[in-house]
Amino acid sequence: MASMNISLPDAMRDWVQEQIDSGKYASASDYVRDLIRHDQSYAHQFLQNAITEGIESGISERSMDELLQEAKQKAAHNS
């Protein structure tokens, strides 16, 4: 297993220690691994929802050029 050093503000470090002291986690590493697992699950679910939404939306009547143009306009508007 690889190791990684991170820096935290005192308030966050104290929060992690409180989680350990409560008995919910055995160590700071255990806590961080749990956070990462939750984040991975969230990202997977977000992607799955997007895929499902796309499938359920059906086949578009618009051309690829029209879709690309719309995406470029949205990207320009959001930047």
Secondary structure, 3 states (H helix, E strand, C coil): CCCCCCCCCHHHHHHHHHHHHCCCCCCHHHHHHHHHHHHHHHHHHHHHHHHHHHHHCCCCCCCHHHHHHHHHHHHHHHC
